[in-house]
Amino acid sequence: MTMKEVLVRCRSIGLLLALSAPALGAQLPRRSADSVAKSDSARTHRLDPVVVTASRVDAPLTTSAAAVTHLSGSALRRLPVQTVADALQQVPGMLVIQGDGLGLAPRLVVRGFYGGGETDYATVLIDGVPATELATGQVNWDLVPLQAIESIEIVRGGASPLYGDAAVGGVVNLITRRDTPVARWKLGGGEFGQAQGGGVIGGKLGTHQASVFGDARRSTGYRAHEKREVGSLGGSFAVADGATHSLTLSTLNHWRKFDEPGALADSIAARSSRAASPFYRFDNTDERVHRLSLDGASLVRAHARVTGYLTGEAARIDAVRTLPLSPAFADTKDRRLNTDRVVGSLQSEFFGQLGGAQHRLVIGTDAGLGRLSSEYFNIVTGGPSAYASSPGTNVKLDSKGNGRRSMAAAFTHWEGTFADVLRLSLGGRMDWITDRYEPESPSTGATTKVFRSAFSPRAGINLRYLQSDRQSGSVYVTAGQSFKAPTMDQLFDQRRTPVPFPPFAISTSNSALEAQYGKSAEVGAYHQVSFIPEKLDARLSVSAYQTDMRNELDFDLQKFRYVNLGKSRHRGIETGLTLDGPASLSAFANVTLQRITSRAPADSGHLLKAIPKRVLSGGISRSIAHALSASVQVTNVGDSFLDDANTLTLAGHTQVDARASYPVGHARLSIDVRNLFGTQFNSTGFPDPAGSPLIYYFPAAGRVLSIGLESGW
């Protein structure tokens, strides 16, 4: 799809919105957004947070026909979590696999969907704007520091009917905006060269709301060759903030440099879990990301609201990566990747009464255009002696090319509330994605163009079975379809792998790849109880689901490239319980039981590798007046398999993290201990692709101590 085609479709959808608004307005009584919010508030329990991610508009969490979790920034800062990825361990159905020893290179698993560090099966947003990388679809969890987070909203399960490509496992929305003044800072350090400093400040700047956050972190790493440096600086400024309209300008600037020690063979790990493979001695990444966004909202005729955003992003990545081809042979190349993109969204929300029922209709469009340039340089290829003698500098340009992705989408979502207890929802989204790639060196032909389109429907019912001053409860049922298009790297990546047969260098990418699709059904419930009003409250959520995937990507060893071979079934039950009590007492407990099985003929019925059947997590925090505060968080991960045949097992583990803090003047001194009992475990692993008996692991650190000083309100 060309940029002209994108604009034509956007104009068509915009015209549809313009023509629809008067007609819908005539059917819906005029009603302000404030009155809708007040009405919703009167109908819901005070414990019920208002979330936006589940339906792209403000709505009470328990009225959703999906599994939704809301994490407040204040609650997260009381627990022994250091990063945004750490915080996601509090969500049922989610597992964070660590790609390094200190938990600073996380990989997200949502309802058994795992990209193995090559891509992600969840859509991640920053204040509602997509943040996954253009070329790989991966998530950079370092973009936003935990100090800057006001809240996190997570929708588990297929969300393509609202968010399109990649929202197969769910959606994570990191919210940094805030309406109340804030001033908070933190300094800290710890073992393995850890050091951190950052903070956030926000409030009125004249008559405008503004906020700024910054963060810088470094670590020498648990393992050899695992040094890491990260920094972020961002903020927002409300250009206009009236009763009927708003316009906000925001920016995010991020940089990071890190080394990668690679997976560690079991023969080496037995001697030292802190070692690094000599093949990875040159692997490192230098990355820069700059984002600028403009978003706004406007109330139209007191019965409709229009919202939208426009975001530009530029990213520059210089990454050296090693591909081990056997225990005694590897290939290392330097990739210089430049990506630029513009994404935008426009949606109209219509609300009011019709036929004695409350109705809400959302019609919108998303669009984007991104381009990339990629260059690969040879560093070294060969065995241990070749790596020992190599200077690790660029030697020769191996391949070069340019690509472009354009996308457009139209979506609609309708909700109707009947008799104040029954809420029906129905929606769908149509996506059009066009990818182009032009190789420059070595030239292998003309520009390749790939077009994909997908329709993602969803329907749901939410029934409130209880509402009183002390309790509220609702159940829901939902069904829908989601999809994930191949990433640009999966389609076109020009990295050439040396092979001992003609043509002696091949690429694993495949421009013939099809999109992956998943059909899902889910049933769940929310229940909230106020045992002692304003003192002891409880919230319980339960969900059971099944998702059947087809056209999943797999690696064909015969063709030595990615192909659409996989089929799988994802089944699970998720339960989450949270408690809020006096003296800043809070606790949570999650139980995730899942069975993710292959439906492909060769491994039918086998569990998918690297996905455990059980994940348990829980935590508690407590403050004693304004003196000592303490918190503990426990995560238990069950066994998983390392191979498709289910013959190799990765042992499960239990990790306990703890924090204690005490006031020092106007600040608080905190002591954090990660992996309190020093449990030795491997986060994940894989057998040698070359067929040797070796197994490669990613070892986690033992006990890690850090100290911090912080203050704020």
C-alpha positions as CSV (number, residue, x, y, z in Angstrom):
1,M,0.0,0.0,0.0
2,T,1.4,3.4,-1.0
3,M,1.3,6.5,1.2
4,K,-1.3,7.8,-1.3
5,E,-3.5,4.7,-0.8
6,V,-3.2,5.2,3.0
7,L,-4.3,8.8,2.7
8,V,-7.2,7.9,0.4
9,R,-8.4,5.3,2.9
10,C,-8.0,7.7,5.8
11,R,-10.0,10.4,3.9
12,S,-12.7,7.9,3.2
13,I,-13.0,6.8,6.8
14,G,-12.9,10.4,7.9
15,L,-15.7,11.2,5.6
16,L,-17.7,8.3,7.0
17,L,-17.2,9.7,10.5
18,A,-18.3,13.2,9.4
19,L,-21.4,11.8,7.7
20,S,-22.2,9.5,10.6
21,A,-22.0,12.1,13.4
22,P,-25.1,14.1,12.6
23,A,-27.2,11.0,12.1
24,L,-26.2,9.3,15.3
25,G,-26.5,12.6,17.1
26,A,-30.1,12.8,16.0
27,Q,-30.8,9.4,17.6
28,L,-28.9,9.9,20.8
29,P,-30.1,12.5,23.3
30,R,-27.6,15.2,24.1
31,R,-25.6,14.3,27.1
32,S,-22.3,15.5,28.4
33,A,-19.3,13.3,29.0
34,D,-19.3,14.4,32.6
35,S,-22.9,13.2,33.0
36,V,-21.9,9.8,31.5
37,A,-19.0,9.5,33.9
38,K,-21.2,10.4,36.9
39,S,-23.8,7.9,35.8
40,D,-21.2,5.1,35.4
41,S,-19.7,6.0,38.7
42,A,-23.1,5.8,40.5
43,R,-23.6,2.3,39.0
44,T,-20.3,0.9,40.0
45,H,-18.5,0.0,43.2
46,R,-16.0,2.5,44.5
47,L,-13.3,-0.1,44.1
48,D,-13.8,-0.4,40.4
49,P,-11.2,1.6,38.5
50,V,-12.0,3.3,35.2
51,V,-9.8,2.0,32.4
52,V,-9.5,3.0,28.8
53,T,-7.5,0.2,27.1
54,A,-10.2,-2.5,27.1
55,S,-12.5,-0.6,24.8
56,R,-10.5,2.5,23.8
57,V,-12.9,4.7,25.9
58,D,-13.3,5.3,29.6
59,A,-15.3,2.5,31.2
60,P,-15.4,0.8,34.6
61,L,-13.1,-2.2,34.6
62,T,-15.7,-4.8,35.8
63,T,-18.1,-3.9,32.9
64,S,-15.6,-5.2,30.4
65,A,-16.1,-8.4,28.5
66,A,-12.3,-9.2,28.7
67,A,-9.7,-10.0,31.4
68,V,-8.4,-6.6,32.4
69,T,-5.9,-5.7,35.2
70,H,-5.2,-2.3,36.5
71,L,-1.9,-1.6,38.3
72,S,-1.4,1.7,40.1
73,G,2.0,3.3,40.1
74,S,1.8,4.0,43.9
75,A,1.1,0.3,44.6
76,L,4.0,-0.8,42.4
77,R,6.4,1.5,44.2
78,R,5.6,-0.2,47.5
79,L,6.7,-3.6,46.2
80,P,10.2,-4.8,45.5
81,V,10.0,-4.2,41.7
82,Q,12.7,-2.2,39.8
83,T,11.3,-2.2,36.3
84,V,8.1,-2.1,34.3
85,A,8.7,-5.8,33.3
86,D,9.0,-6.7,37.0
87,A,5.6,-5.1,37.6
88,L,4.0,-7.4,35.1
89,Q,4.7,-10.4,37.3
90,Q,1.8,-9.2,39.3
91,V,-0.6,-10.0,36.5
92,P,-2.2,-13.5,36.2
93,G,-1.6,-15.1,32.8
94,M,1.8,-13.3,32.4
95,L,5.3,-14.6,32.8
96,V,8.5,-12.6,32.4
97,I,11.5,-14.7,31.3
98,Q,14.8,-13.1,32.0
99,G,17.4,-13.0,29.2
100,D,20.2,-11.9,31.5
101,G,21.3,-12.6,35.1
102,L,19.8,-9.5,36.8
103,G,16.4,-9.4,35.1
104,L,17.2,-6.4,32.9
105,A,16.5,-8.1,29.5
106,P,13.0,-9.4,30.0
107,R,10.9,-11.5,27.5
108,L,7.2,-11.4,27.9
109,V,5.0,-14.5,27.8
110,V,1.2,-13.8,27.7
111,R,-1.2,-16.7,27.8
112,G,1.5,-19.0,26.4
113,F,2.4,-16.7,23.5
114,Y,6.2,-16.4,23.4
115,G,8.3,-14.9,20.7
116,G,11.6,-16.4,22.0
117,G,13.3,-13.0,22.0
118,E,12.8,-12.5,18.3
119,T,9.4,-10.8,18.4
120,D,6.5,-10.2,20.8
121,Y,2.9,-11.4,20.8
122,A,1.5,-8.4,22.7
123,T,0.8,-4.9,21.7
124,V,2.6,-2.4,24.0
125,L,1.4,1.2,24.2
126,I,2.8,4.3,25.8
127,D,-0.2,6.6,26.7
128,G,-2.2,4.8,24.0
129,V,0.4,5.0,21.2
130,P,2.1,1.8,19.8
131,A,5.7,1.4,21.0
132,T,6.9,-1.9,19.5
133,E,9.9,-1.8,17.2
134,L,9.1,-1.4,13.5
135,A,11.5,-4.1,12.1
136,T,11.2,-6.9,14.7
137,G,7.9,-6.2,16.6
138,Q,9.9,-6.5,19.9
139,V,9.3,-4.4,23.0
140,N,12.0,-2.2,24.5
141,W,11.0,-2.4,28.2
142,D,13.6,0.3,29.1
143,L,11.8,3.1,27.3
144,V,9.8,4.3,30.3
145,P,11.2,4.1,33.8
146,L,9.0,2.8,36.6
147,Q,9.2,6.2,38.4
148,A,7.3,7.8,35.5
149,I,4.4,5.3,35.5
150,E,1.1,6.6,36.8
151,S,-0.6,3.3,36.1
152,I,-0.5,0.2,33.8
153,E,-3.5,-1.3,32.1
154,I,-3.3,-4.8,30.8
155,V,-5.9,-6.6,28.6
156,R,-5.2,-10.4,28.3
157,G,-6.4,-12.3,25.3
158,G,-6.9,-11.5,21.7
159,A,-7.4,-7.7,21.2
160,S,-6.9,-7.4,17.5
161,P,-10.6,-6.2,17.1
162,L,-9.4,-2.9,18.7
163,Y,-5.6,-2.9,18.3
164,G,-4.9,-4.9,15.2
165,D,-1.6,-6.6,14.4
166,A,0.2,-8.5,17.2
167,A,-2.4,-8.2,19.9
168,V,-2.8,-11.9,20.0
169,G,-1.7,-12.4,23.6
170,G,-3.0,-9.0,24.8
171,V,-2.3,-5.3,25.3
172,V,-0.1,-3.5,27.8
173,N,-0.7,0.3,28.1
174,L,1.9,2.2,30.1
175,I,0.3,5.4,31.3
176,T,2.5,8.4,32.3
177,R,-0.1,11.1,32.2
178,R,-1.4,12.5,35.5
179,D,-3.9,15.2,36.6
180,T,-2.5,15.7,40.1
181,P,0.8,17.4,41.1
182,V,3.7,15.1,41.6
183,A,7.3,15.4,42.6
184,R,9.4,12.2,43.1
185,W,13.1,11.2,42.9
186,K,15.2,8.2,43.6
187,L,19.0,7.5,43.8
188,G,20.3,4.0,44.3
189,G,23.0,1.4,43.7
190,G,24.0,-2.1,44.5
191,E,25.9,-5.2,43.7
192,F,27.2,-5.9,40.2
193,G,27.9,-2.3,39.6
194,Q,24.3,-1.2,39.7
195,A,23.6,2.6,39.9
196,Q,20.4,4.5,39.3
197,G,19.1,8.1,39.5
198,G,15.9,9.6,38.3
199,G,12.6,11.2,39.1
200,V,9.5,12.9,37.9
201,I,7.9,16.3,38.5
202,G,4.5,17.6,37.3
203,G,2.0,20.2,38.0
204,K,0.7,23.5,36.8
205,L,3.1,25.7,34.7
206,G,1.1,28.9,34.7
207,T,-2.3,27.7,33.5
208,H,-1.0,24.6,31.7
209,Q,-0.4,21.1,33.1
210,A,3.1,19.9,32.5
211,S,5.4,17.0,33.6
212,V,9.0,15.9,33.1
213,F,10.6,12.6,33.9
214,G,14.2,11.4,33.6
215,D,16.1,8.2,34.5
216,A,19.6,6.9,34.1
217,R,20.8,3.4,35.1
218,R,23.9,1.3,34.7
219,S,25.1,-2.2,35.6
220,T,28.3,-4.2,35.0
221,G,26.1,-7.4,34.9
222,Y,26.0,-10.7,36.7
223,R,27.8,-12.5,33.9
224,A,30.9,-11.6,32.1
225,H,30.3,-9.3,29.1
226,E,26.9,-8.1,30.4
227,K,27.4,-4.4,31.0
228,R,24.3,-2.2,30.5
229,E,23.7,1.6,30.4
230,V,20.2,3.0,30.0
231,G,18.7,6.5,30.0
232,S,15.3,8.1,29.3
233,L,14.1,11.7,29.3
234,G,10.5,12.7,28.5
235,G,7.6,14.9,29.4
236,S,4.3,16.4,28.4
237,F,2.8,19.9,28.1
238,A,-1.0,20.6,27.9
239,V,-1.2,23.2,25.1
240,A,-5.0,23.4,25.8
241,D,-7.0,21.9,28.6
242,G,-10.5,23.2,28.6
243,A,-13.8,21.7,29.8
244,T,-14.7,20.6,26.2
245,H,-11.3,20.1,24.5
246,S,-7.7,19.3,25.2
247,L,-4.4,19.2,23.3
248,T,-1.2,17.8,24.7
249,L,2.3,17.7,23.3
250,S,4.7,15.0,24.6
251,T,8.2,13.7,23.9
252,L,10.3,10.7,24.8
253,N,14.0,10.4,24.2
254,H,15.8,7.2,25.1
255,W,19.2,5.7,24.7
256,R,20.8,2.5,25.8
257,K,24.0,0.5,25.3
258,F,24.4,-3.1,26.5
259,D,26.6,-6.2,25.9
260,E,25.2,-9.7,25.5
261,P,27.0,-12.8,26.8
262,G,24.7,-15.1,24.9
263,A,23.4,-18.5,26.0
264,L,25.8,-20.6,28.0
265,A,26.4,-24.2,27.2
266,D,25.7,-26.6,30.1
267,S,29.3,-27.8,30.1
268,I,30.5,-24.3,30.8
269,A,27.6,-23.4,33.1
270,A,28.5,-26.4,35.3
271,R,31.9,-24.7,36.0
272,S,30.6,-21.1,36.3
273,S,27.2,-19.6,35.7
274,R,28.8,-16.2,35.3
275,A,30.9,-17.0,32.3
276,A,30.3,-15.9,28.7
277,S,30.7,-17.8,25.5
278,P,33.8,-16.7,23.6
279,F,31.7,-16.6,20.4
280,Y,29.7,-13.6,21.9
281,R,32.7,-11.5,22.9
282,F,31.8,-8.7,20.4
283,D,28.0,-8.7,20.8
284,N,26.6,-5.3,21.9
285,T,23.9,-2.9,21.0
286,D,23.8,0.9,20.8
287,E,20.3,2.3,20.4
288,R,18.7,5.7,20.3
289,V,14.9,6.4,20.1
290,H,13.2,9.8,19.8
291,R,9.4,10.2,19.9
292,L,7.2,13.3,19.6
293,S,3.4,13.1,20.0
294,L,0.5,15.4,19.7
295,D,-2.9,14.1,21.1
296,G,-6.2,15.7,21.8
297,A,-9.9,15.3,22.5
298,S,-12.9,17.4,21.9
299,L,-16.5,17.2,23.1
300,V,-19.0,17.7,20.2
301,R,-22.6,18.8,20.8
302,A,-22.6,17.3,24.4
303,H,-23.3,13.8,23.0
304,A,-20.1,12.9,21.1
305,R,-16.4,13.1,21.6
306,V,-13.5,13.0,19.1
307,T,-10.0,11.9,20.1
308,G,-6.9,11.3,18.2
309,Y,-3.1,11.4,18.2
310,L,-0.2,11.8,15.8
311,T,3.2,10.5,16.7
312,G,6.6,10.5,14.9
313,E,9.5,8.3,15.9
314,A,13.1,7.9,14.8
315,A,15.3,5.0,16.0
316,R,18.9,4.3,15.3
317,I,20.4,0.9,16.2
318,D,23.9,-0.4,15.9
319,A,23.8,-4.1,17.0
320,V,26.5,-6.8,16.7
321,R,24.9,-10.3,16.9
322,T,26.3,-13.8,16.8
323,L,24.6,-16.7,15.3
324,P,26.0,-20.0,16.6
325,L,25.8,-22.7,13.9
326,S,27.4,-25.5,15.9
327,P,29.4,-25.8,19.2
328,A,32.6,-25.1,17.2
329,F,31.4,-22.6,14.5
330,A,29.7,-19.3,14.6
331,D,29.0,-16.2,12.5
332,T,29.0,-12.6,13.8
333,K,27.7,-9.6,12.0
334,D,27.2,-5.9,12.7
335,R,23.8,-4.5,11.8
336,R,23.1,-0.8,11.4
337,L,19.4,-0.3,11.4
338,N,17.7,3.1,10.9
339,T,13.9,3.3,11.2
340,D,11.5,6.2,11.0
341,R,7.7,6.1,11.3
342,V,4.6,8.2,11.7
343,V,1.5,6.7,13.3
344,G,-1.9,8.3,13.9
345,S,-5.4,7.6,15.1
346,L,-8.7,9.3,15.0
347,Q,-11.9,8.0,16.7
348,S,-15.3,9.3,17.4
349,E,-17.4,8.2,20.4
350,F,-21.1,8.7,20.6
351,F,-23.1,8.1,23.8
352,G,-26.6,8.5,25.1
353,Q,-29.9,6.8,25.7
354,L,-31.9,5.0,23.0
355,G,-35.0,2.9,23.6
356,G,-34.5,3.0,27.4
357,A,-30.9,1.7,27.3
358,Q,-27.5,3.3,27.5
359,H,-25.5,3.1,24.2
360,R,-21.9,3.9,23.3
361,L,-20.5,3.6,19.8
362,V,-16.9,4.1,18.8
363,I,-15.9,4.4,15.2
364,G,-12.2,5.1,14.3
365,T,-9.3,4.7,12.1
366,D,-5.6,4.0,12.7
367,A,-2.8,4.6,10.1
368,G,0.9,4.5,9.9
369,L,3.9,4.7,7.6
370,G,7.3,3.4,8.5
371,R,10.6,3.0,6.6
372,L,13.9,1.3,7.4
373,S,17.4,1.0,6.1
374,S,19.5,-2.0,7.0
375,E,23.1,-2.8,6.5
376,Y,25.1,-5.9,7.6
377,F,28.8,-5.9,8.0
378,N,30.9,-9.0,8.4
379,I,32.8,-9.2,11.8
380,V,34.1,-12.8,12.0
381,T,33.1,-16.3,11.0
382,G,34.7,-19.5,12.1
383,G,35.8,-21.4,15.2
384,P,37.3,-20.4,18.5
385,S,40.7,-19.6,17.0
386,A,39.2,-17.2,14.5
387,Y,37.3,-15.4,17.3
388,A,40.4,-15.2,19.5
389,S,42.4,-13.5,16.8
390,S,39.7,-11.2,15.4
391,P,39.8,-7.4,16.3
392,G,36.0,-7.3,16.2
393,T,35.7,-4.4,13.8
394,N,33.7,-4.0,10.7
395,V,35.4,-5.7,7.8
396,K,33.2,-5.6,4.7
397,L,29.6,-4.7,3.8
398,D,27.8,-8.0,3.4
399,S,24.2,-6.8,2.5
400,K,22.1,-3.7,2.3
401,G,18.5,-2.8,1.6
402,N,15.6,-0.5,2.3
403,G,12.1,-1.3,3.3
404,R,8.8,0.4,4.0
405,R,5.6,-0.6,5.9
406,S,2.3,1.2,5.5
407,M,-0.8,0.3,7.4
408,A,-4.4,1.5,7.6
409,A,-7.3,0.2,9.7
410,A,-10.9,0.9,10.4
411,F,-12.6,-0.3,13.6
412,T,-15.9,0.0,15.4
413,H,-17.0,-1.0,18.9
414,W,-20.6,-0.8,20.2
415,E,-21.8,-1.3,23.8
416,G,-25.3,-1.3,25.1
417,T,-26.4,-1.4,28.7
418,F,-29.8,-2.7,29.5
419,A,-31.7,-2.6,32.8
420,D,-28.4,-1.4,34.4
421,V,-27.2,-5.0,34.7
422,L,-26.6,-6.4,31.2
423,R,-24.0,-5.0,28.8
424,L,-23.6,-6.3,25.3
425,S,-20.6,-5.4,23.1
426,L,-20.0,-6.0,19.5
427,G,-17.1,-4.8,17.3
428,G,-14.6,-5.5,14.6
429,R,-11.6,-4.1,12.8
430,M,-10.3,-4.3,9.3
431,D,-6.5,-4.0,8.8
432,W,-4.5,-3.5,5.6
433,I,-0.8,-3.9,5.8
434,T,1.6,-3.4,2.9
435,D,5.4,-4.2,3.1
436,R,8.0,-3.4,0.5
437,Y,11.7,-4.2,0.4
438,E,14.4,-3.3,-2.1
439,P,17.8,-5.1,-1.7
440,E,20.7,-3.0,-2.8
441,S,23.8,-5.1,-2.0
442,P,24.0,-7.8,-3.1
443,S,21.2,-7.2,-5.6
444,T,18.9,-10.2,-5.9
445,G,16.1,-8.7,-8.0
446,A,13.4,-6.1,-8.0
447,T,11.5,-4.7,-5.1
448,T,9.4,-7.3,-3.3
449,K,5.9,-6.2,-2.2
450,V,3.7,-8.1,0.2
451,F,0.1,-7.1,1.0
452,R,-1.9,-8.5,3.9
453,S,-5.5,-7.8,5.0
454,A,-7.3,-9.2,8.1
455,F,-10.7,-8.8,9.6
456,S,-11.0,-9.3,13.4
457,P,-14.5,-9.5,14.9
458,R,-15.4,-9.8,18.6
459,A,-18.7,-10.1,20.6
460,G,-19.2,-10.1,24.4
461,I,-21.7,-10.1,27.2
462,N,-21.2,-8.8,30.7
463,L,-23.9,-9.5,33.3
464,R,-23.9,-7.9,36.7
465,Y,-25.2,-10.5,39.2
466,L,-24.7,-8.4,42.4
467,Q,-24.7,-4.8,43.4
468,S,-24.8,-3.4,46.9
469,D,-23.1,-0.9,49.2
470,R,-20.5,-3.6,50.2
471,Q,-20.3,-5.9,47.1
472,S,-20.5,-6.0,43.4
473,G,-20.0,-8.8,40.9
474,S,-20.3,-9.5,37.2
475,V,-19.6,-12.4,34.8
476,Y,-18.7,-12.1,31.1
477,V,-18.4,-14.2,28.0
478,T,-16.5,-13.2,24.9
479,A,-15.4,-14.6,21.6
480,G,-13.3,-13.2,18.7
481,Q,-10.5,-13.5,16.3
482,S,-7.0,-12.0,16.3
483,F,-4.0,-12.0,14.0
484,K,-0.3,-11.3,13.8
485,A,1.3,-10.3,10.5
486,P,4.9,-11.4,9.9
487,T,7.4,-8.8,10.9
488,M,9.5,-7.0,8.4
489,D,12.6,-8.9,9.5
490,Q,10.7,-12.3,9.2
491,L,9.8,-11.3,5.6
492,F,12.9,-9.6,4.4
493,D,15.9,-9.7,6.7
494,Q,19.0,-9.9,4.5
495,R,21.4,-11.4,7.1
496,R,23.2,-14.1,5.2
497,T,24.1,-17.3,7.0
498,P,27.1,-19.3,5.8
499,V,26.2,-22.9,4.8
500,P,28.5,-25.7,3.4
501,F,26.4,-26.1,0.2
502,P,25.5,-23.9,-2.7
503,P,24.8,-21.0,-2.6
504,F,27.0,-21.1,0.5
505,A,25.0,-18.2,2.1
506,I,21.3,-18.1,2.7
507,S,18.7,-16.0,4.6
508,T,16.2,-17.4,7.0
509,S,13.6,-14.7,6.1
510,N,10.7,-15.6,3.8
511,S,8.6,-13.1,1.9
512,A,5.9,-15.7,1.3
513,L,4.9,-15.9,5.0
514,E,1.3,-15.6,5.8
515,A,-0.3,-13.9,8.9
516,Q,-1.0,-16.0,12.0
517,Y,-4.6,-16.2,13.2
518,G,-6.2,-17.1,16.4
519,K,-9.9,-17.9,17.3
520,S,-10.6,-17.5,21.0
521,A,-13.4,-17.9,23.5
522,E,-13.4,-16.8,27.1
523,V,-15.5,-16.8,30.2
524,G,-14.7,-14.8,33.4
525,A,-15.9,-13.0,36.5
526,Y,-15.1,-10.0,38.7
527,H,-16.2,-9.7,42.3
528,Q,-15.4,-6.9,44.7
529,V,-16.1,-6.8,48.5
530,S,-15.7,-4.1,51.1
531,F,-15.4,-6.0,54.3
532,I,-14.7,-2.9,56.4
533,P,-15.7,0.3,54.4
534,E,-12.6,2.4,53.7
535,K,-10.4,-0.1,55.5
536,L,-10.4,-3.6,54.1
537,D,-11.3,-4.2,50.5
538,A,-10.9,-7.3,48.2
539,R,-11.1,-7.8,44.4
540,L,-11.2,-11.1,42.8
541,S,-11.0,-11.9,39.1
542,V,-11.3,-15.3,37.4
543,S,-11.0,-16.2,33.7
544,A,-10.9,-19.4,31.6
545,Y,-10.0,-19.3,27.9
546,Q,-9.2,-21.3,24.8
547,T,-7.4,-19.9,21.7
548,D,-6.7,-22.0,18.6
549,M,-3.9,-20.7,16.4
550,R,-3.1,-21.5,12.8
551,N,-0.4,-20.5,10.4
552,E,2.1,-20.2,13.2
553,L,5.7,-19.5,12.3
554,D,8.1,-22.4,12.6
555,F,11.7,-23.0,11.4
556,D,12.1,-25.6,8.7
557,L,15.5,-27.2,9.0
558,Q,15.3,-28.7,5.6
559,K,14.7,-25.3,3.9
560,F,16.6,-23.5,6.6
561,R,14.0,-20.7,6.7
562,Y,10.8,-19.6,8.5
563,V,7.6,-21.2,7.2
564,N,3.9,-21.3,8.3
565,L,3.7,-24.8,9.7
566,G,2.5,-24.5,13.3
567,K,-0.9,-25.0,14.9
568,S,-1.5,-24.8,18.6
569,R,-4.1,-24.7,21.3
570,H,-3.8,-22.3,24.3
571,R,-6.0,-23.2,27.3
572,G,-5.8,-21.8,30.7
573,I,-7.4,-20.6,33.9
574,E,-6.3,-17.4,35.6
575,T,-7.2,-16.2,39.1
576,G,-6.2,-12.9,40.7
577,L,-6.9,-11.7,44.2
578,T,-5.9,-8.3,45.7
579,L,-6.5,-6.9,49.2
580,D,-6.2,-3.3,50.4
581,G,-6.2,-2.6,54.1
582,P,-5.3,0.0,56.8
583,A,-1.7,1.3,57.3
584,S,-1.0,1.0,53.6
585,L,-1.5,-2.8,53.8
586,S,-1.9,-4.4,50.4
587,A,-1.5,-7.9,49.1
588,F,-2.1,-9.9,45.9
589,A,-2.1,-13.6,44.9
590,N,-2.3,-15.0,41.4
591,V,-2.7,-18.5,40.1
592,T,-2.1,-19.3,36.4
593,L,-2.7,-22.8,35.1
594,Q,-2.2,-23.3,31.4
595,R,-1.7,-26.0,28.9
596,I,-0.3,-24.8,25.6
597,T,-0.1,-27.7,23.1
598,S,0.9,-28.2,19.5
599,R,-1.6,-29.3,17.0
600,A,0.9,-29.7,14.2
601,P,1.0,-33.4,12.9
602,A,4.6,-34.0,13.9
603,D,4.2,-33.0,17.6
604,S,0.4,-33.1,18.1
605,G,-0.5,-33.1,21.8
606,H,3.0,-32.1,23.0
607,L,3.5,-29.0,25.1
608,L,5.1,-26.0,23.5
609,K,8.7,-25.5,24.6
610,A,9.7,-22.9,27.2
611,I,6.0,-22.5,28.4
612,P,5.4,-23.8,32.0
613,K,2.0,-25.2,32.9
614,R,1.9,-23.3,36.2
615,V,2.8,-19.8,37.4
616,L,2.1,-18.6,40.9
617,S,2.8,-15.2,42.3
618,G,2.0,-13.3,45.4
619,G,3.1,-10.4,47.5
620,I,2.4,-8.3,50.5
621,S,3.4,-4.8,51.6
622,R,2.8,-3.0,55.0
623,S,3.7,0.3,56.5
624,I,3.9,0.9,60.3
625,A,2.7,4.4,60.7
626,H,5.3,6.6,59.0
627,A,8.2,4.5,60.1
628,L,9.3,1.0,58.8
629,S,7.7,-0.3,55.6
630,A,8.3,-3.8,54.3
631,S,7.2,-5.8,51.3
632,V,7.8,-9.3,49.9
633,Q,7.0,-10.8,46.5
634,V,7.1,-14.5,45.6
635,T,7.1,-16.0,42.1
636,N,6.9,-19.7,41.5
637,V,7.3,-21.1,37.9
638,G,6.7,-24.7,37.1
639,D,8.7,-27.0,34.9
640,S,8.7,-26.6,31.1
641,F,10.2,-28.4,28.2
642,L,13.1,-27.3,26.1
643,D,12.3,-29.3,22.9
644,D,9.3,-29.9,20.7
645,A,9.4,-33.7,21.5
646,N,9.1,-33.0,25.3
647,T,12.1,-35.1,26.2
648,L,14.2,-32.3,27.8
649,T,13.0,-30.5,30.9
650,L,13.8,-27.1,32.3
651,A,13.4,-27.2,36.1
652,G,11.0,-24.8,37.7
653,H,12.0,-22.4,40.4
654,T,10.8,-20.1,43.2
655,Q,12.1,-16.5,43.5
656,V,11.5,-14.4,46.6
657,D,12.2,-10.6,46.4
658,A,12.0,-8.3,49.5
659,R,12.2,-4.6,50.4
660,A,12.5,-2.7,53.6
661,S,12.5,1.1,54.0
662,Y,12.8,3.6,56.8
663,P,12.5,7.4,56.9
664,V,15.7,9.4,56.9
665,G,14.8,13.1,57.3
666,H,12.4,14.0,54.4
667,A,13.4,10.9,52.4
668,R,13.3,7.1,52.8
669,L,16.1,4.7,52.8
670,S,15.3,1.4,51.2
671,I,17.0,-1.9,51.0
672,D,16.0,-4.3,48.2
673,V,17.1,-8.0,47.9
674,R,16.4,-9.8,44.7
675,N,16.2,-13.6,45.0
676,L,16.4,-13.4,48.8
677,F,17.3,-17.1,49.3
678,G,19.9,-17.2,46.5
679,T,18.0,-19.8,44.4
680,Q,20.1,-21.1,41.5
681,F,18.0,-21.5,38.4
682,N,18.0,-21.0,34.6
683,S,15.4,-18.6,33.2
684,T,15.1,-20.5,29.9
685,G,17.2,-22.6,27.5
686,F,17.3,-24.6,24.3
687,P,19.0,-27.6,22.9
688,D,21.9,-27.2,20.4
689,P,20.2,-26.5,16.9
690,A,23.1,-28.4,15.3
691,G,22.0,-31.6,17.0
692,S,24.8,-32.1,19.6
693,P,23.9,-33.2,23.1
694,L,24.7,-29.7,24.5
695,I,22.0,-27.6,26.1
696,Y,22.3,-23.9,26.3
697,Y,21.0,-21.9,29.3
698,F,20.4,-18.3,30.5
699,P,21.5,-18.4,34.1
700,A,19.9,-16.1,36.7
701,A,21.9,-14.4,39.5
702,G,21.7,-15.5,43.1
703,R,21.0,-13.1,45.9
704,V,21.4,-9.4,44.7
705,L,21.5,-6.5,47.1
706,S,20.7,-2.9,46.3
707,I,20.1,0.3,48.4
708,G,18.2,3.4,47.4
709,L,17.2,6.8,48.8
710,E,14.0,8.4,47.6
711,S,11.4,11.0,48.4
712,G,8.3,12.4,46.9
713,W,4.5,12.8,46.9
